[in-house]
């Protein structure tokens, strides 16, 4: 009897982990931008922002924002400035 309970528990637990994994890896649907420093895709609702020359830029972390703030020209050279 104990073996059946243990096997049932493991099978159910495995099923739970699979559904959690599917839930965690589903791509979020939202409004995205590209971080000009590290060029990662970031969700605008969760990103750090900085406005430069009237354009708002989005960053995946605080360090990228600070690097951009210190020298925006370095990251905007030869790139379109119409990022929204």
PDB file of N, CA, C and O in Angstrom:
ATOM      1  N   UNK A   1       0.824  -1.199   0.000  1.00  0.00           N
ATOM      2  CA  UNK A   1       0.000   0.000   0.000  1.00  0.00           C
ATOM      3  C   UNK A   1       0.857   1.247   0.000  1.00  0.00           C
ATOM      4  O   UNK A   1       0.554   2.204  -0.713  1.00  0.00           O
ATOM      5  N   UNK A   2       1.940   1.255   0.800  1.00  0.00           N
ATOM      6  CA  UNK A   2       2.799   2.430   0.870  1.00  0.00           C
ATOM      7  C   UNK A   2       3.484   2.699  -0.459  1.00  0.00           C
ATOM      8  O   UNK A   2       3.691   3.857  -0.822  1.00  0.00           O
ATOM      9  N   UNK A   3       3.844   1.632  -1.204  1.00  0.00           N
ATOM     10  CA  UNK A   3       4.482   1.822  -2.503  1.00  0.00           C
ATOM     11  C   UNK A   3       3.533   2.519  -3.466  1.00  0.00           C
ATOM     12  O   UNK A   3       3.953   3.411  -4.203  1.00  0.00           O
ATOM     13  N   UNK A   4       2.268   2.133  -3.476  1.00  0.00           N
ATOM     14  CA  UNK A   4       1.289   2.743  -4.376  1.00  0.00           C
ATOM     15  C   UNK A   4       1.110   4.231  -4.058  1.00  0.00           C
ATOM     16  O   UNK A   4       1.024   5.057  -4.966  1.00  0.00           O
ATOM     17  N   UNK A   5       1.055   4.555  -2.807  1.00  0.00           N
ATOM     18  CA  UNK A   5       0.893   5.947  -2.396  1.00  0.00           C
ATOM     19  C   UNK A   5       2.116   6.766  -2.830  1.00  0.00           C
ATOM     20  O   UNK A   5       1.980   7.875  -3.345  1.00  0.00           O
ATOM     21  N   UNK A   6       3.295   6.210  -2.617  1.00  0.00           N
ATOM     22  CA  UNK A   6       4.527   6.906  -2.988  1.00  0.00           C
ATOM     23  C   UNK A   6       4.601   7.104  -4.493  1.00  0.00           C
ATOM     24  O   UNK A   6       4.963   8.188  -4.952  1.00  0.00           O
ATOM     25  N   UNK A   7       4.269   6.089  -5.265  1.00  0.00           N
ATOM     26  CA  UNK A   7       4.291   6.199  -6.726  1.00  0.00           C
ATOM     27  C   UNK A   7       3.252   7.209  -7.192  1.00  0.00           C
ATOM     28  O   UNK A   7       3.543   8.036  -8.056  1.00  0.00           O
ATOM     29  N   UNK A   8       2.068   7.157  -6.645  1.00  0.00           N
ATOM     30  CA  UNK A   8       1.030   8.118  -7.010  1.00  0.00           C
ATOM     31  C   UNK A   8       1.483   9.542  -6.707  1.00  0.00           C
ATOM     32  O   UNK A   8       1.268  10.455  -7.505  1.00  0.00           O
ATOM     33  N   UNK A   9       2.113   9.724  -5.544  1.00  0.00           N
ATOM     34  CA  UNK A   9       2.587  11.045  -5.144  1.00  0.00           C
ATOM     35  C   UNK A   9       3.646  11.558  -6.117  1.00  0.00           C
ATOM     36  O   UNK A   9       3.606  12.722  -6.515  1.00  0.00           O
ATOM     37  N   UNK A  10       4.593  10.702  -6.502  1.00  0.00           N
ATOM     38  CA  UNK A  10       5.652  11.114  -7.437  1.00  0.00           C
ATOM     39  C   UNK A  10       5.088  11.454  -8.807  1.00  0.00           C
ATOM     40  O   UNK A  10       5.510  12.431  -9.426  1.00  0.00           O
ATOM     41  N   UNK A  11       4.148  10.668  -9.284  1.00  0.00           N
ATOM     42  CA  UNK A  11       3.531  10.936 -10.585  1.00  0.00           C
ATOM     43  C   UNK A  11       2.787  12.265 -10.543  1.00  0.00           C
ATOM     44  O   UNK A  11       2.901  13.068 -11.470  1.00  0.00           O
ATOM     45  N   UNK A  12       2.018  12.507  -9.466  1.00  0.00           N
ATOM     46  CA  UNK A  12       1.289  13.771  -9.379  1.00  0.00           C
ATOM     47  C   UNK A  12       2.246  14.950  -9.254  1.00  0.00           C
ATOM     48  O   UNK A  12       2.011  16.007  -9.839  1.00  0.00           O
ATOM     49  N   UNK A  13       3.318  14.775  -8.498  1.00  0.00           N
ATOM     50  CA  UNK A  13       4.292  15.846  -8.318  1.00  0.00           C
ATOM     51  C   UNK A  13       4.959  16.184  -9.651  1.00  0.00           C
ATOM     52  O   UNK A  13       5.166  17.356  -9.966  1.00  0.00           O
ATOM     53  N   UNK A  14       5.293  15.162 -10.427  1.00  0.00           N
ATOM     54  CA  UNK A  14       5.891  15.375 -11.739  1.00  0.00           C
ATOM     55  C   UNK A  14       4.947  16.159 -12.631  1.00  0.00           C
ATOM     56  O   UNK A  14       5.384  17.058 -13.350  1.00  0.00           O
ATOM     57  N   UNK A  15       3.681  15.842 -12.600  1.00  0.00           N
ATOM     58  CA  UNK A  15       2.693  16.576 -13.398  1.00  0.00           C
ATOM     59  C   UNK A  15       2.590  18.029 -12.988  1.00  0.00           C
ATOM     60  O   UNK A  15       2.414  18.908 -13.833  1.00  0.00           O
ATOM     61  N   UNK A  16       2.697  18.285 -11.701  1.00  0.00           N
ATOM     62  CA  UNK A  16       2.645  19.667 -11.213  1.00  0.00           C
ATOM     63  C   UNK A  16       3.847  20.442 -11.715  1.00  0.00           C
ATOM     64  O   UNK A  16       3.707  21.577 -12.173  1.00  0.00           O
ATOM     65  N   UNK A  17       5.035  19.840 -11.635  1.00  0.00           N
ATOM     66  CA  UNK A  17       6.243  20.533 -12.087  1.00  0.00           C
ATOM     67  C   UNK A  17       6.184  20.831 -13.569  1.00  0.00           C
ATOM     68  O   UNK A  17       6.636  21.892 -14.000  1.00  0.00           O
ATOM     69  N   UNK A  18       5.636  19.918 -14.363  1.00  0.00           N
ATOM     70  CA  UNK A  18       5.533  20.158 -15.803  1.00  0.00           C
ATOM     71  C   UNK A  18       4.623  21.338 -16.076  1.00  0.00           C
ATOM     72  O   UNK A  18       4.950  22.181 -16.911  1.00  0.00           O
ATOM     73  N   UNK A  19       3.495  21.423 -15.398  1.00  0.00           N
ATOM     74  CA  UNK A  19       2.583  22.540 -15.640  1.00  0.00           C
ATOM     75  C   UNK A  19       3.192  23.851 -15.153  1.00  0.00           C
ATOM     76  O   UNK A  19       2.973  24.895 -15.767  1.00  0.00           O
ATOM     77  N   UNK A  20       3.951  23.815 -14.062  1.00  0.00           N
ATOM     78  CA  UNK A  20       4.624  25.028 -13.589  1.00  0.00           C
ATOM     79  C   UNK A  20       5.677  25.475 -14.589  1.00  0.00           C
ATOM     80  O   UNK A  20       5.808  26.668 -14.864  1.00  0.00           O
ATOM     81  N   UNK A  21       6.424  24.529 -15.132  1.00  0.00           N
ATOM     82  CA  UNK A  21       7.460  24.872 -16.100  1.00  0.00           C
ATOM     83  C   UNK A  21       6.843  25.513 -17.334  1.00  0.00           C
ATOM     84  O   UNK A  21       7.374  26.492 -17.858  1.00  0.00           O
ATOM     85  N   UNK A  22       5.730  24.971 -17.797  1.00  0.00           N
ATOM     86  CA  UNK A  22       5.058  25.556 -18.960  1.00  0.00           C
ATOM     87  C   UNK A  22       4.603  26.967 -18.633  1.00  0.00           C
ATOM     88  O   UNK A  22       4.760  27.870 -19.455  1.00  0.00           O
ATOM     89  N   UNK A  23       4.047  27.173 -17.460  1.00  0.00           N
ATOM     90  CA  UNK A  23       3.586  28.488 -17.051  1.00  0.00           C
ATOM     91  C   UNK A  23       4.748  29.475 -16.963  1.00  0.00           C
ATOM     92  O   UNK A  23       4.626  30.613 -17.418  1.00  0.00           O
ATOM     93  N   UNK A  24       5.872  29.054 -16.386  1.00  0.00           N
ATOM     94  CA  UNK A  24       7.001  29.957 -16.195  1.00  0.00           C
ATOM     95  C   UNK A  24       7.704  30.326 -17.500  1.00  0.00           C
ATOM     96  O   UNK A  24       8.264  31.417 -17.609  1.00  0.00           O
ATOM     97  N   UNK A  25       7.682  29.442 -18.479  1.00  0.00           N
ATOM     98  CA  UNK A  25       8.400  29.704 -19.717  1.00  0.00           C
ATOM     99  C   UNK A  25       7.527  30.278 -20.831  1.00  0.00           C
ATOM    100  O   UNK A  25       8.010  30.456 -21.949  1.00  0.00           O
ATOM    101  N   UNK A  26       6.281  30.565 -20.565  1.00  0.00           N
ATOM    102  CA  UNK A  26       5.459  31.198 -21.578  1.00  0.00           C
ATOM    103  C   UNK A  26       5.955  32.614 -21.773  1.00  0.00           C
ATOM    104  O   UNK A  26       6.197  33.337 -20.807  1.00  0.00           O
ATOM    105  N   UNK A  27       6.105  33.007 -23.032  1.00  0.00           N
ATOM    106  CA  UNK A  27       6.592  34.354 -23.304  1.00  0.00           C
ATOM    107  C   UNK A  27       5.505  35.365 -22.982  1.00  0.00           C
ATOM    108  O   UNK A  27       4.339  35.196 -23.338  1.00  0.00           O
ATOM    109  N   UNK A  28       5.918  36.408 -22.306  1.00  0.00           N
ATOM    110  CA  UNK A  28       4.976  37.459 -21.958  1.00  0.00           C
ATOM    111  C   UNK A  28       4.610  38.231 -23.208  1.00  0.00           C
ATOM    112  O   UNK A  28       5.443  38.451 -24.087  1.00  0.00           O
ATOM    113  N   UNK A  29       3.364  38.635 -23.276  1.00  0.00           N
ATOM    114  CA  UNK A  29       2.918  39.465 -24.381  1.00  0.00           C
ATOM    115  C   UNK A  29       2.793  40.874 -23.853  1.00  0.00           C
ATOM    116  O   UNK A  29       1.998  41.134 -22.950  1.00  0.00           O
ATOM    117  N   UNK A  30       3.552  41.767 -24.395  1.00  0.00           N
ATOM    118  CA  UNK A  30       3.532  43.138 -23.925  1.00  0.00           C
ATOM    119  C   UNK A  30       4.238  44.044 -24.903  1.00  0.00           C
ATOM    120  O   UNK A  30       4.521  43.662 -26.038  1.00  0.00           O
ATOM    121  N   UNK A  31       4.514  45.225 -24.458  1.00  0.00           N
ATOM    122  CA  UNK A  31       5.187  46.210 -25.266  1.00  0.00           C
ATOM    123  C   UNK A  31       6.678  46.138 -24.948  1.00  0.00           C
ATOM    124  O   UNK A  31       7.076  46.355 -23.804  1.00  0.00           O
ATOM    125  N   UNK A  32       7.506  45.834 -25.949  1.00  0.00           N
ATOM    126  CA  UNK A  32       8.926  45.625 -25.728  1.00  0.00           C
ATOM    127  C   UNK A  32       9.765  46.689 -26.413  1.00  0.00           C
ATOM    128  O   UNK A  32       9.330  47.322 -27.374  1.00  0.00           O
ATOM    129  N   UNK A  33      10.977  46.874 -25.901  1.00  0.00           N
ATOM    130  CA  UNK A  33      11.969  47.763 -26.489  1.00  0.00           C
ATOM    131  C   UNK A  33      13.320  47.063 -26.394  1.00  0.00           C
ATOM    132  O   UNK A  33      13.448  46.025 -25.744  1.00  0.00           O
ATOM    133  N   UNK A  34      14.321  47.640 -27.047  1.00  0.00           N
ATOM    134  CA  UNK A  34      15.662  47.078 -26.992  1.00  0.00           C
ATOM    135  C   UNK A  34      16.555  48.008 -26.182  1.00  0.00           C
ATOM    136  O   UNK A  34      16.633  49.206 -26.454  1.00  0.00           O
ATOM    137  N   UNK A  35      17.220  47.446 -25.194  1.00  0.00           N
ATOM    138  CA  UNK A  35      18.160  48.190 -24.366  1.00  0.00           C
ATOM    139  C   UNK A  35      19.322  48.639 -25.262  1.00  0.00           C
ATOM    140  O   UNK A  35      19.977  47.791 -25.866  1.00  0.00           O
ATOM    141  N   UNK A  36      19.597  49.952 -25.367  1.00  0.00           N
ATOM    142  CA  UNK A  36      20.663  50.410 -26.263  1.00  0.00           C
ATOM    143  C   UNK A  36      22.065  50.041 -25.785  1.00  0.00           C
ATOM    144  O   UNK A  36      23.004  50.085 -26.580  1.00  0.00           O
ATOM    145  N   UNK A  37      22.237  49.683 -24.525  1.00  0.00           N
ATOM    146  CA  UNK A  37      23.559  49.349 -23.997  1.00  0.00           C
ATOM    147  C   UNK A  37      23.898  47.891 -24.269  1.00  0.00           C
ATOM    148  O   UNK A  37      24.914  47.599 -24.899  1.00  0.00           O
ATOM    149  N   UNK A  38      23.060  46.978 -23.802  1.00  0.00           N
ATOM    150  CA  UNK A  38      23.360  45.545 -23.953  1.00  0.00           C
ATOM    151  C   UNK A  38      22.538  44.891 -25.061  1.00  0.00           C
ATOM    152  O   UNK A  38      22.714  43.709 -25.356  1.00  0.00           O
ATOM    153  N   UNK A  39      21.647  45.658 -25.667  1.00  0.00           N
ATOM    154  CA  UNK A  39      20.802  45.215 -26.780  1.00  0.00           C
ATOM    155  C   UNK A  39      19.901  44.028 -26.434  1.00  0.00           C
ATOM    156  O   UNK A  39      19.600  43.197 -27.291  1.00  0.00           O
ATOM    157  N   UNK A  40      19.479  43.959 -25.182  1.00  0.00           N
ATOM    158  CA  UNK A  40      18.531  42.934 -24.759  1.00  0.00           C
ATOM    159  C   UNK A  40      17.109  43.448 -24.952  1.00  0.00           C
ATOM    160  O   UNK A  40      16.856  44.650 -24.872  1.00  0.00           O
ATOM    161  N   UNK A  41      16.197  42.539 -25.203  1.00  0.00           N
ATOM    162  CA  UNK A  41      14.786  42.859 -25.316  1.00  0.00           C
ATOM    163  C   UNK A  41      14.211  43.021 -23.914  1.00  0.00           C
ATOM    164  O   UNK A  41      14.361  42.133 -23.074  1.00  0.00           O
ATOM    165  N   UNK A  42      13.551  44.158 -23.654  1.00  0.00           N
ATOM    166  CA  UNK A  42      12.997  44.418 -22.324  1.00  0.00           C
ATOM    167  C   UNK A  42      11.524  44.800 -22.422  1.00  0.00           C
ATOM    168  O   UNK A  42      11.097  45.465 -23.366  1.00  0.00           O
ATOM    169  N   UNK A  43      10.767  44.367 -21.433  1.00  0.00           N
ATOM    170  CA  UNK A  43       9.360  44.742 -21.327  1.00  0.00           C
ATOM    171  C   UNK A  43       9.306  46.174 -20.801  1.00  0.00           C
ATOM    172  O   UNK A  43       9.848  46.466 -19.735  1.00  0.00           O
ATOM    173  N   UNK A  44       8.660  47.060 -21.539  1.00  0.00           N
ATOM    174  CA  UNK A  44       8.622  48.469 -21.158  1.00  0.00           C
ATOM    175  C   UNK A  44       7.996  48.688 -19.790  1.00  0.00           C
ATOM    176  O   UNK A  44       8.377  49.623 -19.085  1.00  0.00           O
ATOM    177  N   UNK A  45       7.054  47.856 -19.402  1.00  0.00           N
ATOM    178  CA  UNK A  45       6.380  48.043 -18.120  1.00  0.00           C
ATOM    179  C   UNK A  45       7.283  47.686 -16.932  1.00  0.00           C
ATOM    180  O   UNK A  45       7.006  48.094 -15.804  1.00  0.00           O
ATOM    181  N   UNK A  46       8.361  46.928 -17.175  1.00  0.00           N
ATOM    182  CA  UNK A  46       9.252  46.507 -16.105  1.00  0.00           C
ATOM    183  C   UNK A  46      10.648  47.116 -16.205  1.00  0.00           C
ATOM    184  O   UNK A  46      11.501  46.851 -15.358  1.00  0.00           O
ATOM    185  N   UNK A  47      10.887  47.926 -17.229  1.00  0.00           N
ATOM    186  CA  UNK A  47      12.226  48.429 -17.516  1.00  0.00           C
ATOM    187  C   UNK A  47      12.558  49.708 -16.755  1.00  0.00           C
ATOM    188  O   UNK A  47      11.677  50.447 -16.315  1.00  0.00           O
ATOM    189  N   UNK A  48      13.862  49.940 -16.618  1.00  0.00           N
ATOM    190  CA  UNK A  48      14.350  51.234 -16.139  1.00  0.00           C
ATOM    191  C   UNK A  48      14.287  52.180 -17.328  1.00  0.00           C
ATOM    192  O   UNK A  48      14.547  51.767 -18.458  1.00  0.00           O
ATOM    193  N   UNK A  49      13.945  53.440 -17.094  1.00  0.00           N
ATOM    194  CA  UNK A  49      13.818  54.387 -18.200  1.00  0.00           C
ATOM    195  C   UNK A  49      14.716  55.594 -17.989  1.00  0.00           C
ATOM    196  O   UNK A  49      15.069  55.949 -16.865  1.00  0.00           O
ATOM    197  N   UNK A  50      15.074  56.211 -19.108  1.00  0.00           N
ATOM    198  CA  UNK A  50      15.848  57.439 -19.081  1.00  0.00           C
ATOM    199  C   UNK A  50      15.482  58.214 -20.339  1.00  0.00           C
ATOM    200  O   UNK A  50      15.464  57.656 -21.436  1.00  0.00           O
ATOM    201  N   UNK A  51      15.192  59.500 -20.178  1.00  0.00           N
ATOM    202  CA  UNK A  51      14.834  60.345 -21.310  1.00  0.00           C
ATOM    203  C   UNK A  51      16.049  61.176 -21.715  1.00  0.00           C
ATOM    204  O   UNK A  51      16.656  61.862 -20.893  1.00  0.00           O
ATOM    205  N   UNK A  52      16.385  61.099 -22.994  1.00  0.00           N
ATOM    206  CA  UNK A  52      17.521  61.837 -23.532  1.00  0.00           C
ATOM    207  C   UNK A  52      17.091  62.511 -24.835  1.00  0.00           C
ATOM    208  O   UNK A  52      16.612  61.846 -25.753  1.00  0.00           O
ATOM    209  N   UNK A  53      17.264  63.825 -24.911  1.00  0.00           N
ATOM    210  CA  UNK A  53      16.857  64.612 -26.083  1.00  0.00           C
ATOM    211  C   UNK A  53      15.409  64.348 -26.488  1.00  0.00           C
ATOM    212  O   UNK A  53      15.095  64.277 -27.676  1.00  0.00           O
ATOM    213  N   UNK A  54      14.538  64.204 -25.505  1.00  0.00           N
ATOM    214  CA  UNK A  54      13.114  64.018 -25.772  1.00  0.00           C
ATOM    215  C   UNK A  54      12.695  62.600 -26.122  1.00  0.00           C
ATOM    216  O   UNK A  54      11.516  62.350 -26.375  1.00  0.00           O
ATOM    217  N   UNK A  55      13.630  61.678 -26.140  1.00  0.00           N
ATOM    218  CA  UNK A  55      13.318  60.283 -26.451  1.00  0.00           C
ATOM    219  C   UNK A  55      13.512  59.443 -25.197  1.00  0.00           C
ATOM    220  O   UNK A  55      14.522  59.566 -24.504  1.00  0.00           O
ATOM    221  N   UNK A  56      12.543  58.594 -24.913  1.00  0.00           N
ATOM    222  CA  UNK A  56      12.637  57.731 -23.741  1.00  0.00           C
ATOM    223  C   UNK A  56      13.298  56.414 -24.142  1.00  0.00           C
ATOM    224  O   UNK A  56      12.883  55.770 -25.105  1.00  0.00           O
ATOM    225  N   UNK A  57      14.329  56.022 -23.396  1.00  0.00           N
ATOM    226  CA  UNK A  57      15.043  54.773 -23.624  1.00  0.00           C
ATOM    227  C   UNK A  57      14.761  53.823 -22.472  1.00  0.00           C
ATOM    228  O   UNK A  57      14.519  54.252 -21.344  1.00  0.00           O
ATOM    229  N   UNK A  58      14.796  52.528 -22.767  1.00  0.00           N
ATOM    230  CA  UNK A  58      14.439  51.494 -21.806  1.00  0.00           C
ATOM    231  C   UNK A  58      15.631  50.573 -21.576  1.00  0.00           C
ATOM    232  O   UNK A  58      16.349  50.217 -22.510  1.00  0.00           O
ATOM    233  N   UNK A  59      15.830  50.189 -20.300  1.00  0.00           N
ATOM    234  CA  UNK A  59      16.994  49.388 -19.918  1.00  0.00           C
ATOM    235  C   UNK A  59      16.579  48.196 -19.073  1.00  0.00           C
ATOM    236  O   UNK A  59      15.627  48.273 -18.296  1.00  0.00           O
ATOM    237  N   UNK A  60      17.304  47.091 -19.232  1.00  0.00           N
ATOM    238  CA  UNK A  60      16.953  45.880 -18.481  1.00  0.00           C
ATOM    239  C   UNK A  60      17.460  45.925 -17.052  1.00  0.00           C
ATOM    240  O   UNK A  60      16.939  45.203 -16.202  1.00  0.00           O
ATOM    241  N   UNK A  61      18.464  46.753 -16.755  1.00  0.00           N
ATOM    242  CA  UNK A  61      18.934  46.866 -15.374  1.00  0.00           C
ATOM    243  C   UNK A  61      19.500  48.255 -15.105  1.00  0.00           C
ATOM    244  O   UNK A  61      19.731  49.038 -16.027  1.00  0.00           O
ATOM    245  N   UNK A  62      19.713  48.538 -13.853  1.00  0.00           N
ATOM    246  CA  UNK A  62      20.162  49.860 -13.423  1.00  0.00           C
ATOM    247  C   UNK A  62      21.547  50.197 -13.966  1.00  0.00           C
ATOM    248  O   UNK A  62      21.805  51.348 -14.318  1.00  0.00           O
ATOM    249  N   UNK A  63      22.441  49.215 -14.040  1.00  0.00           N
ATOM    250  CA  UNK A  63      23.797  49.462 -14.536  1.00  0.00           C
ATOM    251  C   UNK A  63      23.801  49.896 -15.990  1.00  0.00           C
ATOM    252  O   UNK A  63      24.576  50.775 -16.365  1.00  0.00           O
ATOM    253  N   UNK A  64      22.952  49.299 -16.817  1.00  0.00           N
ATOM    254  CA  UNK A  64      22.849  49.716 -18.216  1.00  0.00           C
ATOM    255  C   UNK A  64      22.341  51.155 -18.301  1.00  0.00           C
ATOM    256  O   UNK A  64      22.829  51.948 -19.105  1.00  0.00           O
ATOM    257  N   UNK A  65      21.373  51.474 -17.478  1.00  0.00           N
ATOM    258  CA  UNK A  65      20.829  52.834 -17.470  1.00  0.00           C
ATOM    259  C   UNK A  65      21.931  53.825 -17.103  1.00  0.00           C
ATOM    260  O   UNK A  65      22.064  54.861 -17.755  1.00  0.00           O
ATOM    261  N   UNK A  66      22.713  53.530 -16.083  1.00  0.00           N
ATOM    262  CA  UNK A  66      23.770  54.434 -15.643  1.00  0.00           C
ATOM    263  C   UNK A  66      24.868  54.566 -16.699  1.00  0.00           C
ATOM    264  O   UNK A  66      25.389  55.661 -16.912  1.00  0.00           O
ATOM    265  N   UNK A  67      25.217  53.480 -17.350  1.00  0.00           N
ATOM    266  CA  UNK A  67      26.234  53.527 -18.411  1.00  0.00           C
ATOM    267  C   UNK A  67      25.762  54.431 -19.546  1.00  0.00           C
ATOM    268  O   UNK A  67      26.537  55.226 -20.076  1.00  0.00           O
ATOM    269  N   UNK A  68      24.497  54.306 -19.914  1.00  0.00           N
ATOM    270  CA  UNK A  68      23.929  55.144 -20.969  1.00  0.00           C
ATOM    271  C   UNK A  68      23.906  56.605 -20.527  1.00  0.00           C
ATOM    272  O   UNK A  68      24.276  57.497 -21.291  1.00  0.00           O
ATOM    273  N   UNK A  69      23.474  56.844 -19.299  1.00  0.00           N
ATOM    274  CA  UNK A  69      23.372  58.196 -18.771  1.00  0.00           C
ATOM    275  C   UNK A  69      24.731  58.910 -18.774  1.00  0.00           C
ATOM    276  O   UNK A  69      24.805  60.110 -19.038  1.00  0.00           O
ATOM    277  N   UNK A  70      25.790  58.174 -18.482  1.00  0.00           N
ATOM    278  CA  UNK A  70      27.127  58.753 -18.428  1.00  0.00           C
ATOM    279  C   UNK A  70      27.678  59.098 -19.814  1.00  0.00           C
ATOM    280  O   UNK A  70      28.450  60.047 -19.950  1.00  0.00           O
ATOM    281  N   UNK A  71      27.294  58.342 -20.834  1.00  0.00           N
ATOM    282  CA  UNK A  71      27.823  58.575 -22.182  1.00  0.00           C
ATOM    283  C   UNK A  71      26.833  58.093 -23.245  1.00  0.00           C
ATOM    284  O   UNK A  71      27.074  57.069 -23.885  1.00  0.00           O
ATOM    285  N   UNK A  72      25.722  58.814 -23.445  1.00  0.00           N
ATOM    286  CA  UNK A  72      24.711  58.352 -24.404  1.00  0.00           C
ATOM    287  C   UNK A  72      25.220  58.288 -25.840  1.00  0.00           C
ATOM    288  O   UNK A  72      24.801  57.421 -26.607  1.00  0.00           O
ATOM    289  N   UNK A  73      26.114  59.194 -26.207  1.00  0.00           N
ATOM    290  CA  UNK A  73      26.629  59.204 -27.573  1.00  0.00           C
ATOM    291  C   UNK A  73      27.307  57.908 -27.963  1.00  0.00           C
ATOM    292  O   UNK A  73      27.230  57.487 -29.118  1.00  0.00           O
ATOM    293  N   UNK A  74      27.967  57.275 -27.018  1.00  0.00           N
ATOM    294  CA  UNK A  74      28.649  56.005 -27.274  1.00  0.00           C
ATOM    295  C   UNK A  74      27.668  54.934 -27.756  1.00  0.00           C
ATOM    296  O   UNK A  74      28.008  54.112 -28.606  1.00  0.00           O
ATOM    297  N   UNK A  75      26.458  54.949 -27.212  1.00  0.00           N
ATOM    298  CA  UNK A  75      25.477  53.908 -27.529  1.00  0.00           C
ATOM    299  C   UNK A  75      24.527  54.292 -28.656  1.00  0.00           C
ATOM    300  O   UNK A  75      23.798  53.444 -29.171  1.00  0.00           O
ATOM    301  N   UNK A  76      24.534  55.556 -29.039  1.00  0.00           N
ATOM    302  CA  UNK A  76      23.622  56.006 -30.090  1.00  0.00           C
ATOM    303  C   UNK A  76      24.315  56.239 -31.425  1.00  0.00           C
ATOM    304  O   UNK A  76      23.648  56.529 -32.418  1.00  0.00           O
ATOM    305  N   UNK A  77      25.638  56.119 -31.473  1.00  0.00           N
ATOM    306  CA  UNK A  77      26.360  56.296 -32.728  1.00  0.00           C
ATOM    307  C   UNK A  77      25.882  55.289 -33.762  1.00  0.00           C
ATOM    308  O   UNK A  77      25.713  54.104 -33.472  1.00  0.00           O
ATOM    309  N   UNK A  78      25.669  55.786 -34.973  1.00  0.00           N
ATOM    310  CA  UNK A  78      25.271  54.935 -36.107  1.00  0.00           C
ATOM    311  C   UNK A  78      24.004  54.131 -35.858  1.00  0.00           C
ATOM    312  O   UNK A  78      23.818  53.063 -36.441  1.00  0.00           O
ATOM    313  N   UNK A  79      23.143  54.634 -35.004  1.00  0.00           N
ATOM    314  CA  UNK A  79      21.872  53.947 -34.748  1.00  0.00           C
ATOM    315  C   UNK A  79      20.735  54.942 -34.954  1.00  0.00           C
ATOM    316  O   UNK A  79      20.926  56.153 -34.833  1.00  0.00           O
ATOM    317  N   UNK A  80      19.573  54.429 -35.259  1.00  0.00           N
ATOM    318  CA  UNK A  80      18.404  55.287 -35.386  1.00  0.00           C
ATOM    319  C   UNK A  80      18.067  55.869 -34.015  1.00  0.00           C
ATOM    320  O   UNK A  80      18.159  55.168 -33.007  1.00  0.00           O
ATOM    321  N   UNK A  81      17.688  57.106 -33.969  1.00  0.00           N
ATOM    322  CA  UNK A  81      17.320  57.727 -32.706  1.00  0.00           C
ATOM    323  C   UNK A  81      15.816  57.753 -32.483  1.00  0.00           C
ATOM    324  O   UNK A  81      15.329  58.433 -31.580  1.00  0.00           O
ATOM    325  N   UNK A  82      15.092  57.024 -33.294  1.00  0.00           N
ATOM    326  CA  UNK A  82      13.628  57.046 -33.167  1.00  0.00           C
ATOM    327  C   UNK A  82      13.099  55.834 -32.399  1.00  0.00           C
ATOM    328  O   UNK A  82      12.022  55.332 -32.721  1.00  0.00           O
ATOM    329  N   UNK A  83      13.814  55.367 -31.416  1.00  0.00           N
ATOM    330  CA  UNK A  83      13.335  54.236 -30.599  1.00  0.00           C
ATOM    331  C   UNK A  83      12.185  54.707 -29.732  1.00  0.00           C
ATOM    332  O   UNK A  83      12.260  55.759 -29.098  1.00  0.00           O
ATOM    333  N   UNK A  84      11.152  53.943 -29.711  1.00  0.00           N
ATOM    334  CA  UNK A  84       9.970  54.299 -28.907  1.00  0.00           C
ATOM    335  C   UNK A  84       9.626  53.140 -28.018  1.00  0.00           C
ATOM    336  O   UNK A  84       8.664  53.214 -27.252  1.00  0.00           O
TER     337      UNK A  84
END
